[in-house]
Amino acid sequence: MSCIFDKIVAGEIPSNKVLENDKFLAFHDINPKAPVHILIIPKKHYENFQEMDPTLMGEMTKFIQEVAIAIGVDKTGYRLVTNCGENSGQEVPHLHFHMLGGTMLKWTDNHQHDPKSSF
């Protein structure tokens, strides 16, 4: 059974592509959380970051840097996020990174404690 990202890679579901090569794909999120919200995925299915091949991750790093340049956030800044597993809020079981930018981003979480108190 393939996930929605596998179907996007296969061309069965359209996407607004930003950059693509033989191993990776970057496209606009359909429910953006910032002015710039790009999803970056390996074309080969890995459920999450824990399953990712470390060598391929090195190649993905370069691709992610190229995406930042292509969309113009390499100099202004961006946030790169991946969720890993159910407790993280991962909704699609295919490794993906969210590249968020285009504005001053705020950090929010559901915890009411001061993180400095943990140290």
C-alpha positions, 0 to 999 in steps of 0.5 A: 500500500503506498502513501500519498507521497509515493503517489506524488512521486509516481505522478498519480497525484499532482504537486507544485514542484520546486525542485526534483532530481532522481532521488529527491522531490521538493514541492509546496505544501497544500496547507502552508503554515508559513509564507514559504512551506515546502515539503522535501522527500526522498523518492524511495519510501522511508517511513521516517527519519529512523529508517533513513539511510545515513549515506542517502541523508548526506545527499539529501542535505545537499538537495535541501540546501539547493531547495533553500537557494531555489526559493530564496530563503538561504540568506534570510533564514528558514526552519527545517523540521521533520516529525518522527513517529506518532507521538511527534505528530507525523501525519504521513508515514513517509520521511519528509522535511518541512522547510518554513520561511518567508517571515519571522517565525515564532516558536510554539509548543504545548508545554507550559514550562520554561525549558531552561528549568530542565538544565 
